[in-house]
Amino acid sequence: MDLTEVWSREGLRDALRDAGRDGRRVSFVGGRTHLAKGQPSDVDLELDLTGINHVVAYDPPEMLAVVEAGMRIGTLRAVLAGGGQEWPVDAPEEATVGGTIATAPSSPRRLRMGPLRDSVVELELVTGDGRTIRSGARTVKNVTGYDVHRLATGSLGTLGAIVQVGVKVRPLPRARRLLVVEGGGLELGRRMLATVPLPAAVVATPDRVEVASEGWPGEVEEQTTAAKTAAAVVVREDERIAGDEAIDAPVVAEVAVVPSRLDGVLSDEPDWRALVGVGIAWVGLPDDGERLARLRRRVAEAGGIAPVIRGPGGLGDAPVPALEVHRRLKAAFDPSGILAPGRFWGGL
Amino acid sequence: MSKLEAVRRDLEAALGVDEVLSDPLALKLYARDASIVEGVAGLVVFPRSVDDVSACLKAAARHDLPVVPRGSGTGLAGGSTPIGEPIVVVTSKMDRILEVRPEDRLAWVEPGLFNLDLATALKGTGFTYMPDPSSQQVSSIGGNVATNAGGPHCLAYGVTSAHVLALDVVLPDGTVERLGAEGPESAGLDLRGIVVGAEGTVGVVAGVCVRLTPEPPVIRTMLLDFATVEECAATVSAIIAGGVVPAALEMMDQGIVRAVEAFAHAGYPTDAAAVLLVEVDGVAAGVEAQAHEVESAAHANGVGSVRIAESPKERALLWKGRKSAFGAIARIAPHYHLHDCVVPRTKLVEVLLGVYEICRDEDVVVTNVFHAGDGNLHPLLSFDRTEPGVLERVLRASDRIVRLCVDAGGSLTGEHGIGLEKRDFMPLVFTEEDLAAQACVRAAFDPEGRMNPQKVLPDGARCGDFAVAATGRDAREAIPEGTWI
């Protein structure tokens, strides 16, 4: 397999048109932090997009940042911190903005910050046949035309390369605390969720519950006081809440079900971190396939999905709705079918 | 037998004769929404279930007729104006709340349910449905989904799309698909995210799973008044720059305040050039801190007075003033044309002054009430249609306002949609390739081009691969003569 670094939209367009003409299969890479997500897909060429990485527009009062998508999360974090703001997506420093959007991982603070998809307001995509198309606008609110950026988000690079994005940002919290409750379990997690007003996150594990408290100093104090009425709490000043990286296992699946079905799904699992009130749980598994299959059966009964985000295992075989619509979209955006064939849900 | 006659018989058999209207009065009633555009309906049908909607779309497919979905008809951009004698599928009779599940933070509702009826039904659960368009007393959840509706509280909480988990959508061929999921993620592309805001051009929304949001424990509502619009707008920027994201941040100019005050008696200061309605919410200490920042920003920018709502009753009264603005303007003139542009927050003053200048120039009365925190302007042009030449001046002013907003780096619409009124402005903000890609997205759902024809995309926007299927249809030709009244 070849690796080519591209430094501009034109370079990317030419590379894709050449690949299309030669029938070479392509995948896009950034920080290589989220590549496990997706069905196995053999490609002939990797296009490295980390060279397309400039700030396009950032004016803090607009609460929006427009950047080229090859920018590293760490770089974006530093740029935004300069304006006292953050993009509340908790991804690794070395990940790229585009790769993060293309794989749409869940952040531990999703309870308060919402899903990643709602923070993308504008996007430029270079399609499989090299056309550059833009959707959305540089405004926080917009209903002008069809939101192609909604399709690109989470598309695993199978519709095109995300080269530029406008994202909603928010003020950095003035204070931050991690409230740790020994004990653990979803029941205790739900109790903390019911007791602490508007926490950024409540993460339950088998042996403890972590509550992310952040905001104005008085707000954090108030949340801490409330937490202490429900349980014995260890306060860790200025500590961020961890996501899936806190799980040490060869395979990690990201379960998504309605919150009330998490108990059944996780009942026999020894190693997990669950986002209480959200319905996301990261589950650590051995690399034998069997446990993953069992987990997926339970998740399917609960009406959810469990794609693997670390190690082998792919997305699973959950049914894809409106498969014909999916096929037409794939044909429109990647007419020669060269973008990571088979990587996406539904064999697309 | 004409196609319409044949489809009428089919639908009367499937839905019952009472649910199918074709008399001239009914057709006239459904010939327009709340915009200034009028079309011609072919047939009006009232499904009562997902199966009914599916039957409507199957019949339309069988007889090769266009379909226009419609909720309450409060749309302001002509999104549900029938073009080419379509079947108008009205979801008003599908207005039930099907289930409320606080433990999963969701509720399933039918599309015809009024927005406010959902919020009211949720009282006491500790949760609410956040999007609150000013039309919420009469606009339907399905219509809100179609336009990705906003509302004052979308500043902090996001627009409708952020509050829709899943949709039961009837595709143009009559098949029913659940897009999105009750849970946080679903398999496949985010087709839910396309249907929200697609203005009924990709299918009919027949069921909506909405996300419920915990009610904030503490809310503080403040009314600030200013001697100039510049100071008022500068305060908006200062609040945001201070690291506060208010739950709502609404600006009203003197013209609208005077009209509202005479109508709602909310105690708004009628001598101020502009007022700001600010709401902060959250936990008590956070609200205290935010309110302090808001007041500091206001004082630094020459605020006249700061009024804080002392009771839920007073809060409701202040909001009544804001939300009745569009009812109150009937006191100015019998007709209005309401705009909806979004500009970067930092361009608010510049654009607002530009709007005043254009309207002075065109001799049109303008008042402004808008979501200042979002940069979402709503210039409201008031007129009396019987006055010769006034409609031309209003339309010319409208055209100039749209261009002014786009030139300032803004977008064509923040929450009302493109519909018919703004589709020809689309090339101002998108390239031909952008529009062709959007046409492909639409055609992926509706390869035969029968859903809500003529809306959103301008003539000429074609998806290459699907162009053949989309051409040669009556309904896709230019807007018929006489649709503008």
Interface residues (C-beta under 8 A of the other chain):
Chain A: D59 P60 P61 E62 M63 G84 A104 S106 R110 G114 P115 R117 D118 T127 R131 T132 I133 R134 S135 A137 R138 T139 V140 K141 N142 V143 T144 G145 Y146 D147 V148 R150 L151 T153 G154 S155 L159 R170 P171 L172 R174 P197 L198 G215 W216 P217 G218 E219 E221 E222 Q223 E254 A256 V257 V258 P259 S260 R261 G277 V278 G279 I280 G303 G304 I305 L315 G316 A318 P319 V320 P321 A322 V325 H326 R328 L329 A331 A332 F333 P335 F344 W345 G346
Chain B: R101 E103 D104 R105 L106 T147 N148 G150 C154 L155 G158 V159 S161 A162 L171 E177 R178 L179 A181 E182 G183 P184 E185 S186 A187 G188 L189 D190 L191 G193 I194 G197 A198 P214 P216 P217 S237 I240 A241 G243 V244 V245 G282 V283 A284 A285 G286 E288 A289 Q290 V342 V343 P344 R345 T346 H371 D374 G375 N376 G409 G410 S411 L412 T413 G414 E415 H416 G417 I418 K422 M426 V429 F430 T431 E433 D434 L435 A437 Q438 C440 V441 R442 A443 A444 F445 P447 V456 L457 C463 D465 F466
